[in-house]
């Protein structure tokens, strides 16, 4: 039997949209913006370098993680207000 508390919480959780081009574009753009922001950090060259970019691998991974977090927030926010 499912507890009433779990049912109450489950009704307030936002529903994620089906994946489509808009979701992919939002995530990609937010990752690119985060990558551009890595050029503002003090020491982007610490650690092994990415072959085609002037930043290190840890900075690149951190930028992609941050971009995905921001992109998911944007997608969920737009879905919650009905904009996506």
N, C-alpha and C positions, 0 to 999 in steps of 0.2 A: 504494500500500500504506500502511495506517495503522500508525504506529509504536506499539510496545507501551507506551511512556510515555503517549501520548495516551489509549490504551484504559484504562490504569490510573487516570488522573486522571478520565476520563469516568465511571467506575463510582462515584466518591465524590461527584460533584456531586449536590446534592439535586434531586429532581424537583418541579417546581411543580405545584400542583393545577389542575384545571379551574376556570374562574371560576364562582362561584355567589354566592348572596346573602350567605353567611357571609363570603366574602372581601371583598365590597363593603362590608359593615357594618364589618369590622375596619379597612379602609383609611379609611373615612369617620370613624369614631370617633377613630382615631389622628390624623387631620388636624384634627378639632375640638379635641382635647386640645392639639395643637401650637399652634393658633390662640389658645386660651385662655392658653397659656404666653407668647405674645408680649406680653401686657399686663404681664409682669414685666420686660421689657427696659427699659433706661434711657431710650432716646430712640425710642419707637415712632412719633413724629410727624414724623420727618425724611424729607423727600421728598414727592412728590405723594400726596394722600390717596385712600383708597378711599371712594367716595360713601356707602355705608351703614354702614361700620365706622369706629371711631375709631383706625385704624392707617394707616400708609402702605402704598403699593403694594409697595415692596421688602420690608417686614416681612411682608406677606401672602403674597408669593411664597415667601419663605424659610420661613414656617410651613408652607405646603402641601408644599414640597419635603421638609422635615424630617418632616412627618407621613407622607408616602408612604414615606420610607426606614424609619421606625419600623414602619409597617404591613406593608411587605414583609418586614421581619425577623420580625415576629410571625407572619405567614402561613407563611413558610418554616420557622420554628421549630415551629409547631404541626403542619405537614405532616411534618416530620422525625420528630417523636415520635408521629405517628399520631393526633393530636387533631383533625385537620381533614379 
